[in-house]
Amino acid sequence: MTAKVILNPYSNRWNAQKRWSAAEAALKDAGVDFSLARSEKRGQPVILAKEAALAGYNPIIAAGGDGTIGEVVNGIAQAKGENHLGTIGVIPLGTANDFACNLNIPLDLAEAARVIAAHKTRTIDVCKAGDLYFVNNSAMGLEPYITTLEKKMTFLRGIPRYLVAALKGIFQNPSWQAKIQWDDGSYEGPLTLISVGNAPRTGGLFYMAPHADPADGKLTAVLAYKKSALSLLALLPKTMTPEGKFILAEGVQEIDATWISVSLERSSPAHTDGELFPAEIDQLQYGIVPNLLDVLVP
């Protein structure tokens, strides 16, 4: 079956457009038979993926970053509901490429194309944030607040932009009053962040859900509150190691759950797979659909 490649040329601030010719050559050299659909505007990968799924394409290949992958999964889900979504492949053209790294998909374009050609798959869970699906990470509080800062930065490119935005957000140290419930527990009080992972790494540098497993049927979430910017800053280097020792710090806890309900006293930015919600929100329900998606992996 011919694969459908959905290219988001804007990924990594138009770097995906510059690298597409190399990616196209890599796919052809690997013997991947594909047709191309190119996104022309924000959110269009969702539409293109839905059309591809309805037309019977399998696999559907996301050529872009983590946000593009999330949009492609949402488009397929719009076509198929919560029946098995089929198979996706990844051509990593984004900034952080967290999903690819979490699943050991190579960032080298020729190697990534060969992974697609080999047709080896891994079945993973797909998470939900309200009506949106995500495969890597979602968050409210500080993490998407940092994303809002990062989106405004024009003087840096790549991973350094995430780090500078993180430092700026930490020193501003926003917080929220929260009521959070999950399968067998609850939390009520001040909150700096809630990060919900299907996989450990996000933002190119940070292991915000260090023990997340994309095939265990569970959401892995980290809740944290730090009163001062300096205490929050002290956690930063610990979030950048896969061991995840920061979850042992005072004011931090990691939970595993099949559902999480978040209620905030005031609204917060939120994101799924790095894509910000159109507006700030104060309520969000998380869930998970086990074994919903196959991914082409090494």
Summary of the structure (lengths in Angstrom):
residues: 298
radius of gyration: 18.4
end to end distance: 20.1
largest distance: 55.5
contacts: 1058
relative contact order: 0.17
helix: 32%
strand: 34%
